[in-house]
C-alpha cells in the first residue's frame, strides 16, 4: 500500500485539506491511544537495548541505521542481536519467538527486513519484543538492537534513536491517517534520546532544530551505495523497481551513481511480489535494453520465492550502507548505555 500523497504536502490543495479534515477525528483517536501506550513502562531484558525507530509510518532508513550500529558494536568486540516484529512476514502474527535462519526462512515468513538483518547478526522475530529480547540475551547477545519499536511499550529501551529522512521529515505533521506521524510529535519527544538525520533537506533540519532545542543530540548520516555495483550502473539506462516507503529516494540514489533512470516501477512498502508484477518489467527491460535495478530490501523478498528467484537473476540489486558523519558522537551515545 502506498501512502497518500497529501501526507508529504506542507501546503496541500483543497481536496487534500478536505481529506485531512475528514480524517482528523480518527487521527486524534489513533494518536491519543499511541501516546498513552508510549507512556507505559517496559520490561527489562537484563542487557542494554538500543531502539532504532522513527516518528512516522513508513520508511526513514531504520534498517540501514540498525545494521550500521551493529557493525559499529561488533568492531568493538560486542555481540549485538536484532529484535524485530517482522512486518510483512507470517511470523509477525505469532506469539512465539523465532530466530531467523536465511537458509530456512524466506520473506513470506520472516519479512524482508529481518532477512537483511540476519545476514549481519543473530535476529529474532517476536510479536512480544520483551520475549524476543530475553531470547536474544539467552542466546549470548550482550546488547539488543530493536529494529523499529519506538512506539511499542513492551521493552525498556536504554537508548532510543529516532531516524529521520532529511528530505521529508514528518511530512505534513499530522497523525495517521491524516498524515504520517504515529503519534503527535510532542508526545513522542520524551521517549527519544537522539535523532539521526539521513541525507540533506530542510524538513530534516527542522526536526534537528527541534531536537537540539530539547537538548537531544543530532547525528548526521548518509546512505552510501555499494561502490562496485554503482560503478557497474554508471552511464547505463535503468528501469528502477522499488517497493519501499519512499521509492523516490531509490531513484535519487541511482542518479547519484550516474545511472539514467528511464522509468520507476513503484510498489507499496513490503509489497508481496508476484510473477505478474515482475514479468512485464523484465520483458520491457530486455526489449528496450534497460538494466532492471532494485533495492536490497526488494531483492530479499524475491530471493526465497521459487517463482521469483529466476527473475531476480535478471536484475541488479543495489545495496546501500549507512555512514555516520561523526563516529565519535555515536561512540559517546553508545558509551552512555554500554558503560564506556
ChimeraX attribute file (.defattr): number of C-alpha atoms within 10 A of each C-alpha:
attribute: neighborCount
match mode: 1-to-1
recipient: residues
	/A:1	11
	/A:2	15
	/A:3	16
	/A:4	13
	/A:5	11
	/A:6	20
	/A:7	23
	/A:8	18
	/A:9	16
	/A:10	13
	/A:11	10
	/A:12	15
	/A:13	10
	/A:14	9
	/A:15	10
	/A:16	17
	/A:17	15
	/A:18	12
	/A:19	13
	/A:20	22
	/A:21	13
	/A:22	13
	/A:23	16
	/A:24	18
	/A:25	13
	/A:26	15
	/A:27	23
	/A:28	18
	/A:29	14
	/A:30	17
	/A:31	22
	/A:32	17
	/A:33	12
	/A:34	19
	/A:35	19
	/A:36	13
	/A:37	14
	/A:38	21
	/A:39	15
	/A:40	13
	/A:41	12
	/A:42	15
	/A:43	15
	/A:44	16
	/A:45	22
	/A:46	12
	/A:47	18
	/A:48	23
	/A:49	26
	/A:50	24
	/A:51	27
	/A:52	27
	/A:53	27
	/A:54	29
	/A:55	23
	/A:56	25
	/A:57	17
	/A:58	19
	/A:59	16
	/A:60	28
	/A:61	23
	/A:62	26
	/A:63	23
	/A:64	22
	/A:65	25
	/A:66	24
	/A:67	22
	/A:68	17
	/A:69	22
	/A:70	23
	/A:71	16
	/A:72	17
	/A:73	16
	/A:74	14
	/A:75	10
	/A:76	9
	/A:77	8
	/A:78	15
	/A:79	18
	/A:80	26
	/A:81	26
	/A:82	29
	/A:83	33
	/A:84	25
	/A:85	26
	/A:86	26
	/A:87	21
	/A:88	20
	/A:89	22
	/A:90	13
	/A:91	22
	/A:92	21
	/A:93	13
	/A:94	13
	/A:95	12
	/A:96	13
	/A:97	22
	/A:98	19
	/A:99	20
	/A:100	23
	/A:101	16
	/A:102	17
	/A:103	8
	/A:104	9
	/A:105	18
	/A:106	21
	/A:107	29
	/A:108	18
	/A:109	20
	/A:110	28
	/A:111	27
	/A:112	26
	/A:113	25
	/A:114	32
	/A:115	23
	/A:116	21
	/A:117	24
	/A:118	18
	/A:119	13
	/A:120	16
	/A:121	18
	/A:122	21
	/A:123	28
	/A:124	28
	/A:125	29
	/A:126	24
	/A:127	22
	/A:128	19
	/A:129	25
	/A:130	19
	/A:131	21
	/A:132	27
	/A:133	33
	/A:134	19
	/A:135	20
	/A:136	25
	/A:137	20
	/A:138	11
	/A:139	12
	/A:140	12
	/A:141	20
	/A:142	17
	/A:143	24
	/A:144	27
	/A:145	24
	/A:146	28
	/A:147	26
	/A:148	23
	/A:149	20
	/A:150	22
	/A:151	20
	/A:152	17
	/A:153	19
	/A:154	19
	/A:155	24
	/A:156	20
	/A:157	26
	/A:158	17
	/A:159	21
	/A:160	22
	/A:161	25
	/A:162	25
	/A:163	28
	/A:164	29
	/A:165	27
	/A:166	24
	/A:167	18
	/A:168	19
	/A:169	25
	/A:170	28
	/A:171	21
	/A:172	19
	/A:173	19
	/A:174	23
	/A:175	29
	/A:176	23
	/A:177	23
	/A:178	24
	/A:179	25
	/A:180	23
	/A:181	24
	/A:182	25
	/A:183	27
	/A:184	21
	/A:185	17
	/A:186	9
	/A:187	15
	/A:188	20
	/A:189	16
	/A:190	11
	/A:191	17
	/A:192	20
	/A:193	19
	/A:194	23
	/A:195	25
	/A:196	29
	/A:197	27
	/A:198	25
	/A:199	15
	/A:200	15
	/A:201	14
	/A:202	12
	/A:203	18
	/A:204	24
	/A:205	19
	/A:206	13
	/A:207	20
	/A:208	24
	/A:209	13
	/A:210	15
	/A:211	18
	/A:212	13
	/A:213	10
	/A:214	13
	/A:215	11
	/A:216	16
	/A:217	17
	/A:218	22
	/A:219	20
	/A:220	20
	/A:221	22
	/A:222	21
	/A:223	17
	/A:224	14
	/A:225	18
	/A:226	14
	/A:227	13
	/A:228	9
	/A:229	15
	/A:230	21
	/A:231	14
	/A:232	13
	/A:233	21
	/A:234	16
	/A:235	14
	/A:236	16
	/A:237	19
	/A:238	26
	/A:239	25
	/A:240	27
	/A:241	24
	/A:242	26
	/A:243	24
	/A:244	23
	/A:245	20
	/A:246	21
	/A:247	21
	/A:248	14
	/A:249	15
	/A:250	21
	/A:251	22
	/A:252	12
	/A:253	17
	/A:254	22
	/A:255	17
	/A:256	13
	/A:257	19
	/A:258	16
	/A:259	22
	/A:260	20
	/A:261	19
	/A:262	13
	/A:263	13
	/A:264	17
	/A:265	15
	/A:266	17
	/A:267	19
	/A:268	16
	/A:269	20
	/A:270	22
	/A:271	17
	/A:272	18
	/A:273	16
	/A:274	12
	/A:275	11
	/A:276	8
	/A:277	13
	/A:278	15
	/A:279	13
	/A:280	11
	/A:281	19
	/A:282	18
	/A:283	13
	/A:284	14
	/A:285	20
	/A:286	13
	/A:287	9
	/A:288	11
	/A:289	13
	/A:290	21
	/A:291	23
	/A:292	23
	/A:293	24
	/A:294	24
	/A:295	20
	/A:296	18
	/A:297	24
	/A:298	23
	/A:299	26
	/A:300	22
	/A:301	28
	/A:302	23
	/A:303	18
	/A:304	18
	/A:305	16
	/A:306	9
	/A:307	13
	/A:308	19
	/A:309	15
	/A:310	12
	/A:311	16
	/A:312	22
	/A:313	11
	/A:314	14
	/A:315	19
	/A:316	19
	/A:317	20
	/A:318	21
	/A:319	18
	/A:320	19
	/A:321	16
	/A:322	20
	/A:323	17
	/A:324	20
	/A:325	12
	/A:326	11
	/A:327	14
	/A:328	10
	/A:329	15
	/A:330	19
	/A:331	15
	/A:332	12
	/A:333	18
	/A:334	19
	/A:335	11
	/A:336	11
	/A:337	16
	/A:338	18
	/A:339	7
	/A:340	9
